[in-house]
Amino acid sequence: MNESTVQLLQEYMRIDTSHEENIESAVLFWKRQSNVLGLPFAVYRPAKKPICVITWTGSDPKLPSIILNSHIDVVTVAEQEWKHDPFSGYIDENGDLYGRGAQDTKALSITYLEAIRTLKEEGVKLQRTIHVLLMPDEETGGFSGMVPFVETEEFRALNPGFFFDEGMTSPDGKLYATYQDKRPWQLNITLHGESGHGSAVTDGSAMEKLQRLLDITREFRTQQKRIMSSKEPMDYGSYTTLNVNIIHGGVATNIIPSKVNLVIDMRLSMSAQVSDVNAMIQSWIEQVGNDTELSFIRKIEVSERTTLDGSNPYWVALVEAMREMDLKIEPIVCPATSDMVEVRNKGFPAIGFAYRPYTVSRIHAADEYINIATFQQGIQVYANILKRVANLK
């Protein structure tokens, strides 16, 4: 095993970027790595938060570039649920490296970097320029990252041709490429009712309305689970997911709360019609009371797909590169939403891919990990892919 590569991943994972104030430390980390490789490094701030760009200029920079995208930020942790410190980069006896970001997406970021290092050390020359993009806030919707960045001159100056981004894990030997993201609708709902003494028995309280809403949404969720169970396991695009992820309410143990707030996270199926979903949500609100407040934290109505046929030379090159390594890649819909929803909606082709076979998905869960042998194999896989994709004429 290449210990320096693993140590680099550990160093990066030890930066706790679940806290926004540590994002700048990660920027300094990436600046050091670009300096070691002798590559230009730039930071853009279209909405204050930093977007890092590392560039390896190709022999024909007029050709549209290949962009390797990932994100610096990670979701928060409940440390008591982890076997090991989630920001230690602990490696167990099986060679599994534990830490937040091992799957989403710090290991992928280092994979990009090390693939470039490998190619440079081998003296490989690529025709197309490669840009490594590191986004600051993918986990919270990209509102200070990719969302404003795609509107800037700096983005257009990258001359984008094709994007790679975060991909899926697989418990078996299969490898997946995501070509379309599900549409996120995140509802912020506030329910109102009469307040009073905790000993009272009242009708129409905020808590009663909450129970009614939970019953309604649970029935919808049950319907979608039936659809899910009737489909192939990886057919994520065939059903809508719904989860109640946040509930706030109450001020004291002996006061009936006058309001309750909750956040519902939905990821729409590919066949769901915007008008139908809007009408359904409005019916929920009417059933629990017209004084209910509804706003959207995030509401993406369109999610374009990347074409996967002979008309897409990047896809053809990717498939050929995988075939040369005796690997097969299966296209699927991403069950969640990545920065690529913004990119594809601007008309750019993008594929989400990470080399993580024989890996149990722990994205956003406790004990997120990556096996270090798999991680290092992924570096060579990406190096071989870049030799194909970045040499398209």
Secondary structure, DSSP 8 states (H G I E B T S, - for coil): --HHHHHHHHHHHTS-TTSGGGHHHHHHHHHHHHHHHT--EEEE-TTSS-EEEEEE--S-TTS-EEEEEEES------GGG-SS-TTTT-B-TT-EEE-TTTTTTHHHHHHHHHHHHHHHHTT---SS-EEEEEES-GGGTSTTTHHHHTTSHHHHHT-EEEEEE-----SSS-EEEEEEE-EEEEEEEEEE---EETT---SS-HHHHHHHHHHHHHHHHHHHHHHHHTS-TT-GGGS-EEEEEEEEE-SSTTEE-SEEEEEEEEEE-TT--HHHHHHHHHHHHHHH-TT-EEEEEEE---------STT-HHHHHHHHHHHHTT--EEEEEESS--THHHHHHTT--EEE----TT----TTSTT-EEEHHHHHHHHHHHHHHHHHHTT--
